[in-house]
């Protein structure tokens, strides 16, 4: 596993992350206490935590802060991800916005957990109220 590269995390960890993104505090706490704080914090960031974005930057996970911004079509974040070769996160951000092309890319590679994650993110984003005070990437 290569920290900071979602595609390399074990499936069990990714499933816990999916649940944390969905707002399940038990899974958030599990990630935090079992060596995956970057995923716990990313789940909070996706759900609207500005402090979470700061933590990601300070703890050497800028790609996750950029991914959070890319979910919301932040062009600077997408270009940053591209510049540093985080294509997987760009595809996941696209899938999280409902891009069928991106979803099909994951399905064709039997990466269903990322389709689940994208659906969870899309559902949350579609039902959230935009916070003009949350800092973008």
KETILUM-767994 format. One record per residue: x, y, z of N, C-alpha, C, O in turn; residue in one letter. Coordinates in steps of 0.2 Angstrom, whole numbers. Example, Ala and Ser with C-alpha at 12.3 -4.5 7.8 and 13.67 -1.06 7.14 Angstrom:
% residues 2
<nxx=66 | nyy=-28 | nzz=39 | caxx=62 | cayy=-22 | cazz=39 | cxx=66 | cyy=-16 | czz=39 | oxx=71 | oyy=-17 | ozz=42 | rest=A> .
<nxx=64 | nyy=-11 | nzz=35 | caxx=68 | cayy=-5 | cazz=36 | cxx=64 | cyy=0 | czz=39 | oxx=67 | oyy=6 | ozz=40 | rest=S> .
//
This chain:
% residues 137
<nxx=4 | nyy=-6 | nzz=0 | caxx=0 | cayy=0 | cazz=0 | cxx=4 | cyy=6 | czz=0 | oxx=9 | oyy=7 | ozz=4 | rest=X> .
<nxx=3 | nyy=11 | nzz=-4 | caxx=6 | cayy=17 | cazz=-4 | cxx=1 | cyy=23 | czz=-2 | oxx=-4 | oyy=25 | ozz=-5 | rest=X> .
<nxx=3 | nyy=25 | nzz=4 | caxx=-1 | cayy=30 | cazz=7 | cxx=-2 | cyy=36 | czz=3 | oxx=2 | oyy=39 | ozz=-1 | rest=X> .
<nxx=-8 | nyy=39 | nzz=3 | caxx=-10 | cayy=44 | cazz=-2 | cxx=-13 | cyy=42 | czz=-9 | oxx=-14 | oyy=47 | ozz=-12 | rest=X> .
<nxx=-12 | nyy=36 | nzz=-10 | caxx=-15 | cayy=33 | cazz=-17 | cxx=-20 | cyy=29 | czz=-15 | oxx=-19 | oyy=23 | ozz=-14 | rest=X> .
<nxx=-27 | nyy=31 | nzz=-16 | caxx=-32 | cayy=27 | cazz=-14 | cxx=-33 | cyy=20 | czz=-17 | oxx=-35 | oyy=16 | ozz=-14 | rest=X> .
<nxx=-30 | nyy=20 | nzz=-23 | caxx=-31 | cayy=14 | cazz=-27 | cxx=-27 | cyy=8 | czz=-24 | oxx=-27 | oyy=2 | ozz=-26 | rest=X> .
<nxx=-22 | nyy=10 | nzz=-19 | caxx=-18 | cayy=5 | cazz=-16 | cxx=-20 | cyy=3 | czz=-9 | oxx=-17 | oyy=-2 | ozz=-6 | rest=X> .
<nxx=-25 | nyy=6 | nzz=-6 | caxx=-27 | cayy=4 | cazz=0 | cxx=-31 | cyy=-3 | czz=0 | oxx=-34 | oyy=-4 | ozz=-5 | rest=X> .
<nxx=-30 | nyy=-7 | nzz=5 | caxx=-34 | cayy=-13 | cazz=6 | cxx=-42 | cyy=-12 | czz=5 | oxx=-44 | oyy=-7 | ozz=8 | rest=X> .
<nxx=-45 | nyy=-17 | nzz=2 | caxx=-52 | cayy=-16 | cazz=1 | cxx=-56 | cyy=-15 | czz=8 | oxx=-61 | oyy=-11 | ozz=8 | rest=X> .
<nxx=-54 | nyy=-19 | nzz=13 | caxx=-57 | cayy=-18 | cazz=20 | cxx=-57 | cyy=-10 | czz=22 | oxx=-62 | oyy=-8 | ozz=25 | rest=X> .
<nxx=-51 | nyy=-7 | nzz=21 | caxx=-50 | cayy=0 | cazz=23 | cxx=-54 | cyy=4 | czz=18 | oxx=-58 | oyy=9 | ozz=21 | rest=X> .
<nxx=-55 | nyy=3 | nzz=12 | caxx=-59 | cayy=7 | cazz=7 | cxx=-66 | cyy=6 | czz=9 | oxx=-70 | oyy=11 | ozz=8 | rest=X> .
<nxx=-68 | nyy=0 | nzz=11 | caxx=-76 | cayy=0 | cazz=13 | cxx=-77 | cyy=4 | czz=19 | oxx=-82 | oyy=7 | ozz=20 | rest=X> .
<nxx=-72 | nyy=4 | nzz=24 | caxx=-73 | cayy=8 | cazz=30 | cxx=-73 | cyy=15 | czz=28 | oxx=-77 | oyy=19 | ozz=31 | rest=X> .
<nxx=-69 | nyy=17 | nzz=23 | caxx=-69 | cayy=24 | cazz=21 | cxx=-76 | cyy=26 | czz=17 | oxx=-78 | oyy=32 | ozz=19 | rest=X> .
<nxx=-78 | nyy=22 | nzz=13 | caxx=-85 | cayy=23 | cazz=10 | cxx=-90 | cyy=24 | czz=15 | oxx=-94 | oyy=29 | ozz=15 | rest=X> .
<nxx=-90 | nyy=20 | nzz=21 | caxx=-95 | cayy=21 | cazz=26 | cxx=-94 | cyy=28 | czz=30 | oxx=-99 | oyy=31 | ozz=32 | rest=X> .
<nxx=-88 | nyy=30 | nzz=31 | caxx=-86 | cayy=36 | cazz=34 | cxx=-88 | cyy=42 | czz=30 | oxx=-91 | oyy=47 | ozz=33 | rest=X> .
<nxx=-87 | nyy=42 | nzz=23 | caxx=-90 | cayy=47 | cazz=19 | cxx=-97 | cyy=48 | czz=19 | oxx=-100 | oyy=53 | ozz=19 | rest=X> .
<nxx=-101 | nyy=42 | nzz=20 | caxx=-108 | cayy=42 | cazz=21 | cxx=-110 | cyy=45 | czz=28 | oxx=-116 | oyy=46 | ozz=29 | rest=X> .
<nxx=-105 | nyy=47 | nzz=32 | caxx=-107 | cayy=50 | cazz=39 | cxx=-107 | cyy=45 | czz=44 | oxx=-109 | oyy=47 | ozz=50 | rest=X> .
<nxx=-105 | nyy=39 | nzz=44 | caxx=-105 | cayy=34 | cazz=49 | cxx=-99 | cyy=36 | czz=54 | oxx=-93 | oyy=34 | ozz=52 | rest=X> .
<nxx=-100 | nyy=38 | nzz=59 | caxx=-95 | cayy=40 | cazz=64 | cxx=-91 | cyy=35 | czz=67 | oxx=-85 | oyy=35 | ozz=69 | rest=X> .
<nxx=-94 | nyy=29 | nzz=68 | caxx=-91 | cayy=23 | cazz=70 | cxx=-85 | cyy=21 | czz=65 | oxx=-79 | oyy=19 | ozz=68 | rest=X> .
<nxx=-86 | nyy=21 | nzz=59 | caxx=-81 | cayy=20 | cazz=54 | cxx=-76 | cyy=26 | czz=54 | oxx=-70 | oyy=24 | ozz=53 | rest=X> .
<nxx=-78 | nyy=32 | nzz=55 | caxx=-73 | cayy=37 | cazz=55 | cxx=-68 | cyy=36 | czz=61 | oxx=-62 | oyy=37 | ozz=60 | rest=X> .
<nxx=-71 | nyy=35 | nzz=67 | caxx=-67 | cayy=33 | cazz=72 | cxx=-62 | cyy=27 | czz=71 | oxx=-57 | oyy=28 | ozz=73 | rest=X> .
<nxx=-65 | nyy=22 | nzz=68 | caxx=-61 | cayy=16 | cazz=67 | cxx=-55 | cyy=18 | czz=62 | oxx=-49 | oyy=16 | ozz=64 | rest=X> .
<nxx=-56 | nyy=22 | nzz=57 | caxx=-50 | cayy=24 | cazz=53 | cxx=-45 | cyy=28 | czz=57 | oxx=-39 | oyy=27 | ozz=56 | rest=X> .
<nxx=-48 | nyy=33 | nzz=61 | caxx=-43 | cayy=37 | cazz=65 | cxx=-39 | cyy=33 | czz=70 | oxx=-33 | oyy=35 | ozz=71 | rest=X> .
<nxx=-42 | nyy=28 | nzz=73 | caxx=-39 | cayy=24 | cazz=78 | cxx=-35 | cyy=18 | czz=76 | oxx=-31 | oyy=15 | ozz=79 | rest=X> .
<nxx=-35 | nyy=17 | nzz=69 | caxx=-32 | cayy=11 | cazz=67 | cxx=-27 | cyy=12 | czz=61 | oxx=-26 | oyy=8 | ozz=57 | rest=X> .
<nxx=-24 | nyy=18 | nzz=61 | caxx=-19 | cayy=20 | cazz=57 | cxx=-20 | cyy=23 | czz=50 | oxx=-16 | oyy=23 | ozz=46 | rest=X> .
<nxx=-27 | nyy=25 | nzz=49 | caxx=-28 | cayy=28 | cazz=43 | cxx=-32 | cyy=35 | czz=44 | oxx=-37 | oyy=36 | ozz=41 | rest=X> .
<nxx=-28 | nyy=39 | nzz=48 | caxx=-31 | cayy=46 | cazz=49 | cxx=-32 | cyy=50 | czz=43 | oxx=-37 | oyy=54 | ozz=43 | rest=X> .
<nxx=-28 | nyy=49 | nzz=38 | caxx=-29 | cayy=53 | cazz=32 | cxx=-36 | cyy=51 | czz=28 | oxx=-39 | oyy=56 | ozz=25 | rest=X> .
<nxx=-38 | nyy=45 | nzz=29 | caxx=-44 | cayy=43 | cazz=26 | cxx=-50 | cyy=46 | czz=30 | oxx=-55 | oyy=48 | ozz=28 | rest=X> .
<nxx=-49 | nyy=45 | nzz=37 | caxx=-54 | cayy=48 | cazz=41 | cxx=-55 | cyy=56 | czz=40 | oxx=-61 | oyy=58 | ozz=40 | rest=X> .
<nxx=-50 | nyy=59 | nzz=40 | caxx=-50 | cayy=66 | cazz=39 | cxx=-52 | cyy=68 | czz=32 | oxx=-56 | oyy=73 | ozz=31 | rest=X> .
<nxx=-51 | nyy=64 | nzz=27 | caxx=-53 | cayy=65 | cazz=20 | cxx=-61 | cyy=65 | czz=20 | oxx=-64 | oyy=68 | ozz=17 | rest=X> .
<nxx=-63 | nyy=60 | nzz=24 | caxx=-71 | cayy=59 | cazz=24 | cxx=-74 | cyy=65 | czz=27 | oxx=-79 | oyy=67 | ozz=25 | rest=X> .
<nxx=-71 | nyy=68 | nzz=32 | caxx=-74 | cayy=74 | cazz=35 | cxx=-73 | cyy=80 | czz=30 | oxx=-78 | oyy=84 | ozz=30 | rest=X> .
<nxx=-67 | nyy=80 | nzz=27 | caxx=-66 | cayy=86 | cazz=22 | cxx=-72 | cyy=86 | czz=16 | oxx=-74 | oyy=91 | ozz=15 | rest=X> .
<nxx=-73 | nyy=80 | nzz=14 | caxx=-78 | cayy=79 | cazz=9 | cxx=-85 | cyy=81 | czz=11 | oxx=-89 | oyy=84 | ozz=7 | rest=X> .
<nxx=-86 | nyy=80 | nzz=18 | caxx=-92 | cayy=82 | cazz=21 | cxx=-93 | cyy=89 | czz=23 | oxx=-97 | oyy=92 | ozz=26 | rest=X> .
<nxx=-87 | nyy=93 | nzz=21 | caxx=-87 | cayy=100 | cazz=22 | cxx=-83 | cyy=103 | czz=28 | oxx=-84 | oyy=109 | ozz=30 | rest=X> .
<nxx=-78 | nyy=100 | nzz=29 | caxx=-74 | cayy=102 | cazz=35 | cxx=-67 | cyy=106 | czz=32 | oxx=-63 | oyy=103 | ozz=29 | rest=X> .
<nxx=-67 | nyy=113 | nzz=33 | caxx=-62 | cayy=117 | cazz=32 | cxx=-55 | cyy=115 | czz=36 | oxx=-50 | oyy=115 | ozz=33 | rest=X> .
<nxx=-56 | nyy=113 | nzz=42 | caxx=-51 | cayy=111 | cazz=46 | cxx=-48 | cyy=105 | czz=44 | oxx=-42 | oyy=104 | ozz=44 | rest=X> .
<nxx=-52 | nyy=101 | nzz=41 | caxx=-50 | cayy=94 | cazz=38 | cxx=-45 | cyy=95 | czz=32 | oxx=-40 | oyy=92 | ozz=32 | rest=X> .
<nxx=-47 | nyy=100 | nzz=28 | caxx=-42 | cayy=102 | cazz=22 | cxx=-36 | cyy=104 | czz=25 | oxx=-31 | oyy=102 | ozz=22 | rest=X> .
<nxx=-36 | nyy=108 | nzz=30 | caxx=-29 | cayy=111 | cazz=33 | cxx=-25 | cyy=105 | czz=35 | oxx=-19 | oyy=105 | ozz=34 | rest=X> .
<nxx=-28 | nyy=100 | nzz=39 | caxx=-25 | cayy=94 | cazz=41 | cxx=-22 | cyy=91 | czz=36 | oxx=-16 | oyy=88 | ozz=36 | rest=X> .
<nxx=-25 | nyy=89 | nzz=30 | caxx=-23 | cayy=86 | cazz=25 | cxx=-17 | cyy=89 | czz=22 | oxx=-12 | oyy=86 | ozz=20 | rest=X> .
<nxx=-17 | nyy=96 | nzz=21 | caxx=-11 | cayy=99 | cazz=19 | cxx=-5 | cyy=99 | czz=23 | oxx=1 | oyy=98 | ozz=21 | rest=X> .
<nxx=-6 | nyy=100 | nzz=30 | caxx=-1 | cayy=100 | cazz=35 | cxx=2 | cyy=93 | czz=36 | oxx=8 | oyy=92 | ozz=38 | rest=X> .
<nxx=-1 | nyy=87 | nzz=34 | caxx=1 | cayy=81 | cazz=35 | cxx=3 | cyy=77 | czz=29 | oxx=3 | oyy=71 | ozz=28 | rest=X> .
<nxx=5 | nyy=81 | nzz=24 | caxx=7 | cayy=78 | cazz=17 | cxx=3 | cyy=74 | czz=13 | oxx=5 | oyy=70 | ozz=10 | rest=X> .
<nxx=-4 | nyy=77 | nzz=13 | caxx=-9 | cayy=73 | cazz=9 | cxx=-12 | cyy=79 | czz=5 | oxx=-18 | oyy=79 | ozz=4 | rest=X> .
<nxx=-8 | nyy=83 | nzz=1 | caxx=-12 | cayy=88 | cazz=-3 | cxx=-16 | cyy=85 | czz=-8 | oxx=-21 | oyy=89 | ozz=-11 | rest=X> .
<nxx=-14 | nyy=79 | nzz=-11 | caxx=-18 | cayy=76 | cazz=-16 | cxx=-25 | cyy=75 | czz=-14 | oxx=-30 | oyy=75 | ozz=-18 | rest=X> .
<nxx=-26 | nyy=74 | nzz=-7 | caxx=-33 | cayy=72 | cazz=-5 | cxx=-37 | cyy=79 | czz=-4 | oxx=-43 | oyy=79 | ozz=-5 | rest=X> .
<nxx=-33 | nyy=84 | nzz=-2 | caxx=-37 | cayy=91 | cazz=-2 | cxx=-39 | cyy=93 | czz=-9 | oxx=-44 | oyy=96 | ozz=-10 | rest=X> .
<nxx=-34 | nyy=92 | nzz=-14 | caxx=-36 | cayy=93 | cazz=-21 | cxx=-41 | cyy=89 | czz=-23 | oxx=-46 | oyy=92 | ozz=-27 | rest=X> .
<nxx=-42 | nyy=83 | nzz=-22 | caxx=-47 | cayy=78 | cazz=-24 | cxx=-54 | cyy=81 | czz=-21 | oxx=-59 | oyy=81 | ozz=-25 | rest=X> .
<nxx=-54 | nyy=83 | nzz=-15 | caxx=-60 | cayy=86 | cazz=-12 | cxx=-62 | cyy=92 | czz=-16 | oxx=-68 | oyy=93 | ozz=-17 | rest=X> .
<nxx=-58 | nyy=96 | nzz=-18 | caxx=-59 | cayy=102 | cazz=-22 | cxx=-61 | cyy=100 | czz=-29 | oxx=-66 | oyy=103 | ozz=-32 | rest=X> .
<nxx=-58 | nyy=95 | nzz=-32 | caxx=-60 | cayy=93 | cazz=-39 | cxx=-67 | cyy=90 | czz=-39 | oxx=-70 | oyy=90 | ozz=-44 | rest=X> .
<nxx=-69 | nyy=87 | nzz=-34 | caxx=-76 | cayy=85 | cazz=-34 | cxx=-81 | cyy=90 | czz=-35 | oxx=-86 | oyy=89 | ozz=-38 | rest=X> .
<nxx=-79 | nyy=96 | nzz=-33 | caxx=-83 | cayy=102 | cazz=-34 | cxx=-81 | cyy=106 | czz=-41 | oxx=-83 | oyy=112 | ozz=-41 | rest=X> .
<nxx=-78 | nyy=103 | nzz=-45 | caxx=-75 | cayy=106 | cazz=-52 | cxx=-71 | cyy=112 | czz=-51 | oxx=-70 | oyy=116 | ozz=-55 | rest=X> .
<nxx=-67 | nyy=112 | nzz=-46 | caxx=-62 | cayy=117 | cazz=-45 | cxx=-56 | cyy=116 | czz=-50 | oxx=-52 | oyy=111 | ozz=-49 | rest=X> .
<nxx=-56 | nyy=120 | nzz=-55 | caxx=-51 | cayy=119 | cazz=-60 | cxx=-44 | cyy=119 | czz=-58 | oxx=-40 | oyy=115 | ozz=-60 | rest=X> .
<nxx=-42 | nyy=123 | nzz=-53 | caxx=-35 | cayy=124 | cazz=-50 | cxx=-33 | cyy=117 | czz=-47 | oxx=-28 | oyy=114 | ozz=-48 | rest=X> .
<nxx=-38 | nyy=114 | nzz=-44 | caxx=-36 | cayy=108 | cazz=-40 | cxx=-36 | cyy=102 | czz=-46 | oxx=-31 | oyy=98 | ozz=-45 | rest=X> .
<nxx=-40 | nyy=102 | nzz=-51 | caxx=-39 | cayy=97 | cazz=-56 | cxx=-33 | cyy=98 | czz=-60 | oxx=-30 | oyy=92 | ozz=-61 | rest=X> .
<nxx=-31 | nyy=104 | nzz=-61 | caxx=-24 | cayy=105 | cazz=-65 | cxx=-18 | cyy=103 | czz=-60 | oxx=-14 | oyy=100 | ozz=-63 | rest=X> .
<nxx=-19 | nyy=104 | nzz=-54 | caxx=-14 | cayy=102 | cazz=-49 | cxx=-13 | cyy=94 | czz=-49 | oxx=-8 | oyy=91 | ozz=-49 | rest=X> .
<nxx=-19 | nyy=91 | nzz=-48 | caxx=-19 | cayy=83 | cazz=-48 | cxx=-16 | cyy=81 | czz=-55 | oxx=-12 | oyy=76 | ozz=-55 | rest=X> .
<nxx=-18 | nyy=84 | nzz=-60 | caxx=-15 | cayy=82 | cazz=-67 | cxx=-7 | cyy=83 | czz=-67 | oxx=-4 | oyy=78 | ozz=-69 | rest=X> .
<nxx=-5 | nyy=89 | nzz=-65 | caxx=2 | cayy=90 | cazz=-65 | cxx=6 | cyy=85 | czz=-61 | oxx=12 | oyy=83 | ozz=-63 | rest=X> .
<nxx=3 | nyy=83 | nzz=-55 | caxx=7 | cayy=78 | cazz=-51 | cxx=5 | cyy=71 | czz=-52 | oxx=6 | oyy=66 | ozz=-48 | rest=X> .
<nxx=2 | nyy=69 | nzz=-57 | caxx=0 | cayy=63 | cazz=-60 | cxx=-5 | cyy=59 | czz=-55 | oxx=-4 | oyy=53 | ozz=-54 | rest=X> .
<nxx=-10 | nyy=62 | nzz=-53 | caxx=-15 | cayy=59 | cazz=-49 | cxx=-21 | cyy=58 | czz=-53 | oxx=-27 | oyy=60 | ozz=-51 | rest=X> .
<nxx=-20 | nyy=55 | nzz=-59 | caxx=-26 | cayy=54 | cazz=-63 | cxx=-31 | cyy=50 | czz=-60 | oxx=-37 | oyy=51 | ozz=-62 | rest=X> .
<nxx=-30 | nyy=45 | nzz=-56 | caxx=-35 | cayy=41 | cazz=-53 | cxx=-39 | cyy=45 | czz=-49 | oxx=-46 | oyy=44 | ozz=-49 | rest=X> .
<nxx=-37 | nyy=50 | nzz=-45 | caxx=-41 | cayy=54 | cazz=-41 | cxx=-45 | cyy=59 | czz=-46 | oxx=-51 | oyy=61 | ozz=-44 | rest=X> .
<nxx=-43 | nyy=61 | nzz=-51 | caxx=-47 | cayy=65 | cazz=-56 | cxx=-53 | cyy=61 | czz=-59 | oxx=-58 | oyy=63 | ozz=-59 | rest=X> .
<nxx=-51 | nyy=54 | nzz=-61 | caxx=-57 | cayy=50 | cazz=-63 | cxx=-62 | cyy=49 | czz=-57 | oxx=-68 | oyy=49 | ozz=-59 | rest=X> .
<nxx=-59 | nyy=48 | nzz=-51 | caxx=-64 | cayy=47 | cazz=-46 | cxx=-68 | cyy=53 | czz=-44 | oxx=-74 | oyy=53 | ozz=-43 | rest=X> .
<nxx=-65 | nyy=59 | nzz=-45 | caxx=-69 | cayy=65 | cazz=-44 | cxx=-74 | cyy=66 | czz=-50 | oxx=-80 | oyy=68 | ozz=-49 | rest=X> .
<nxx=-72 | nyy=64 | nzz=-56 | caxx=-77 | cayy=64 | cazz=-62 | cxx=-83 | cyy=59 | czz=-60 | oxx=-89 | oyy=61 | ozz=-61 | rest=X> .
<nxx=-81 | nyy=53 | nzz=-58 | caxx=-87 | cayy=48 | cazz=-56 | cxx=-91 | cyy=51 | czz=-50 | oxx=-97 | oyy=50 | ozz=-50 | rest=X> .
<nxx=-88 | nyy=55 | nzz=-46 | caxx=-92 | cayy=57 | cazz=-40 | cxx=-97 | cyy=63 | czz=-42 | oxx=-101 | oyy=65 | ozz=-39 | rest=X> .
<nxx=-95 | nyy=66 | nzz=-48 | caxx=-100 | cayy=70 | cazz=-51 | cxx=-105 | cyy=67 | czz=-56 | oxx=-109 | oyy=70 | ozz=-59 | rest=X> .
<nxx=-105 | nyy=60 | nzz=-56 | caxx=-109 | cayy=57 | cazz=-60 | cxx=-107 | cyy=55 | czz=-68 | oxx=-111 | oyy=53 | ozz=-72 | rest=X> .
<nxx=-101 | nyy=56 | nzz=-69 | caxx=-99 | cayy=55 | cazz=-76 | cxx=-99 | cyy=48 | czz=-78 | oxx=-96 | oyy=44 | ozz=-75 | rest=X> .
<nxx=-103 | nyy=46 | nzz=-82 | caxx=-104 | cayy=39 | cazz=-84 | cxx=-98 | cyy=36 | czz=-87 | oxx=-96 | oyy=30 | ozz=-86 | rest=X> .
<nxx=-94 | nyy=40 | nzz=-91 | caxx=-88 | cayy=38 | cazz=-94 | cxx=-83 | cyy=36 | czz=-88 | oxx=-80 | oyy=30 | ozz=-89 | rest=X> .
<nxx=-82 | nyy=40 | nzz=-83 | caxx=-78 | cayy=38 | cazz=-77 | cxx=-81 | cyy=32 | czz=-73 | oxx=-77 | oyy=28 | ozz=-71 | rest=X> .
<nxx=-87 | nyy=32 | nzz=-72 | caxx=-90 | cayy=26 | cazz=-69 | cxx=-89 | cyy=20 | czz=-73 | oxx=-87 | oyy=15 | ozz=-70 | rest=X> .
<nxx=-89 | nyy=20 | nzz=-79 | caxx=-88 | cayy=14 | cazz=-83 | cxx=-81 | cyy=12 | czz=-83 | oxx=-79 | oyy=6 | ozz=-83 | rest=X> .
<nxx=-76 | nyy=17 | nzz=-83 | caxx=-69 | cayy=15 | cazz=-82 | cxx=-68 | cyy=11 | czz=-76 | oxx=-64 | oyy=6 | ozz=-76 | rest=X> .
<nxx=-71 | nyy=13 | nzz=-70 | caxx=-70 | cayy=9 | cazz=-64 | cxx=-73 | cyy=2 | czz=-65 | oxx=-70 | oyy=-3 | ozz=-63 | rest=X> .
<nxx=-79 | nyy=2 | nzz=-68 | caxx=-83 | cayy=-4 | cazz=-68 | cxx=-79 | cyy=-9 | czz=-73 | oxx=-79 | oyy=-15 | ozz=-72 | rest=X> .
<nxx=-76 | nyy=-7 | nzz=-78 | caxx=-72 | cayy=-11 | cazz=-83 | cxx=-66 | cyy=-14 | czz=-80 | oxx=-63 | oyy=-19 | ozz=-83 | rest=X> .
<nxx=-64 | nyy=-11 | nzz=-74 | caxx=-58 | cayy=-14 | cazz=-71 | cxx=-60 | cyy=-17 | czz=-64 | oxx=-55 | oyy=-19 | ozz=-60 | rest=X> .
<nxx=-66 | nyy=-19 | nzz=-64 | caxx=-69 | cayy=-22 | cazz=-58 | cxx=-67 | cyy=-18 | czz=-51 | oxx=-65 | oyy=-21 | ozz=-46 | rest=X> .
<nxx=-67 | nyy=-12 | nzz=-51 | caxx=-66 | cayy=-8 | cazz=-46 | cxx=-72 | cyy=-5 | czz=-43 | oxx=-73 | oyy=1 | ozz=-42 | rest=X> .
<nxx=-77 | nyy=-9 | nzz=-41 | caxx=-84 | cayy=-8 | cazz=-39 | cxx=-83 | cyy=-4 | czz=-32 | oxx=-88 | oyy=1 | ozz=-31 | rest=X> .
<nxx=-79 | nyy=-4 | nzz=-28 | caxx=-78 | cayy=-1 | cazz=-22 | cxx=-78 | cyy=7 | czz=-23 | oxx=-80 | oyy=11 | ozz=-20 | rest=X> .
<nxx=-74 | nyy=9 | nzz=-29 | caxx=-74 | cayy=16 | cazz=-31 | cxx=-80 | cyy=18 | czz=-34 | oxx=-82 | oyy=24 | ozz=-33 | rest=X> .
<nxx=-84 | nyy=14 | nzz=-37 | caxx=-91 | cayy=16 | cazz=-39 | cxx=-95 | cyy=17 | czz=-33 | oxx=-99 | oyy=22 | ozz=-33 | rest=X> .
<nxx=-95 | nyy=13 | nzz=-28 | caxx=-99 | cayy=14 | cazz=-22 | cxx=-97 | cyy=21 | czz=-19 | oxx=-101 | oyy=24 | ozz=-17 | rest=X> .
<nxx=-90 | nyy=22 | nzz=-18 | caxx=-88 | cayy=28 | cazz=-15 | cxx=-90 | cyy=34 | czz=-19 | oxx=-92 | oyy=39 | ozz=-16 | rest=X> .
<nxx=-90 | nyy=34 | nzz=-26 | caxx=-92 | cayy=39 | cazz=-30 | cxx=-99 | cyy=41 | czz=-29 | oxx=-101 | oyy=47 | ozz=-29 | rest=X> .
<nxx=-103 | nyy=36 | nzz=-29 | caxx=-110 | cayy=36 | cazz=-27 | cxx=-112 | cyy=39 | czz=-21 | oxx=-116 | oyy=44 | ozz=-20 | rest=X> .
<nxx=-108 | nyy=37 | nzz=-16 | caxx=-109 | cayy=40 | cazz=-9 | cxx=-107 | cyy=48 | czz=-9 | oxx=-111 | oyy=52 | ozz=-6 | rest=X> .
<nxx=-102 | nyy=49 | nzz=-12 | caxx=-100 | cayy=56 | cazz=-13 | cxx=-105 | cyy=60 | czz=-16 | oxx=-107 | oyy=66 | ozz=-14 | rest=X> .
<nxx=-107 | nyy=58 | nzz=-22 | caxx=-112 | cayy=61 | cazz=-26 | cxx=-118 | cyy=63 | czz=-22 | oxx=-121 | oyy=68 | ozz=-22 | rest=X> .
<nxx=-121 | nyy=58 | nzz=-19 | caxx=-127 | cayy=58 | cazz=-15 | cxx=-126 | cyy=64 | czz=-9 | oxx=-131 | oyy=68 | ozz=-8 | rest=X> .
<nxx=-120 | nyy=64 | nzz=-6 | caxx=-119 | cayy=69 | cazz=-1 | cxx=-119 | cyy=76 | czz=-4 | oxx=-122 | oyy=81 | ozz=-2 | rest=X> .
<nxx=-115 | nyy=77 | nzz=-10 | caxx=-114 | cayy=83 | cazz=-13 | cxx=-121 | cyy=86 | czz=-16 | oxx=-122 | oyy=92 | ozz=-15 | rest=X> .
<nxx=-125 | nyy=81 | nzz=-19 | caxx=-131 | cayy=83 | cazz=-22 | cxx=-136 | cyy=86 | czz=-16 | oxx=-140 | oyy=90 | ozz=-18 | rest=X> .
<nxx=-135 | nyy=84 | nzz=-10 | caxx=-140 | cayy=86 | cazz=-5 | cxx=-137 | cyy=91 | czz=0 | oxx=-140 | oyy=93 | ozz=5 | rest=X> .
<nxx=-131 | nyy=93 | nzz=-1 | caxx=-128 | cayy=98 | cazz=3 | cxx=-129 | cyy=105 | czz=1 | oxx=-130 | oyy=107 | ozz=-5 | rest=X> .
<nxx=-129 | nyy=110 | nzz=6 | caxx=-130 | cayy=117 | cazz=4 | cxx=-123 | cyy=120 | czz=4 | oxx=-119 | oyy=118 | ozz=8 | rest=X> .
<nxx=-121 | nyy=123 | nzz=-1 | caxx=-114 | cayy=126 | cazz=-3 | cxx=-113 | cyy=131 | czz=3 | oxx=-116 | oyy=136 | ozz=4 | rest=X> .
<nxx=-107 | nyy=130 | nzz=6 | caxx=-104 | cayy=134 | cazz=11 | cxx=-99 | cyy=139 | czz=8 | oxx=-94 | oyy=137 | ozz=6 | rest=X> .
<nxx=-101 | nyy=146 | nzz=7 | caxx=-97 | cayy=150 | cazz=4 | cxx=-90 | cyy=152 | czz=8 | oxx=-85 | oyy=154 | ozz=5 | rest=X> .
<nxx=-90 | nyy=150 | nzz=14 | caxx=-84 | cayy=151 | cazz=18 | cxx=-79 | cyy=145 | czz=18 | oxx=-74 | oyy=146 | ozz=20 | rest=X> .
<nxx=-81 | nyy=140 | nzz=15 | caxx=-76 | cayy=134 | cazz=15 | cxx=-71 | cyy=136 | czz=9 | oxx=-73 | oyy=137 | ozz=4 | rest=X> .
<nxx=-65 | nyy=136 | nzz=12 | caxx=-59 | cayy=137 | cazz=7 | cxx=-59 | cyy=132 | czz=2 | oxx=-59 | oyy=126 | ozz=3 | rest=X> .
<nxx=-57 | nyy=134 | nzz=-4 | caxx=-56 | cayy=129 | cazz=-10 | cxx=-49 | cyy=129 | czz=-11 | oxx=-45 | oyy=132 | ozz=-8 | rest=X> .
<nxx=-47 | nyy=124 | nzz=-15 | caxx=-40 | cayy=122 | cazz=-16 | cxx=-36 | cyy=128 | czz=-19 | oxx=-30 | oyy=127 | ozz=-20 | rest=X> .
//
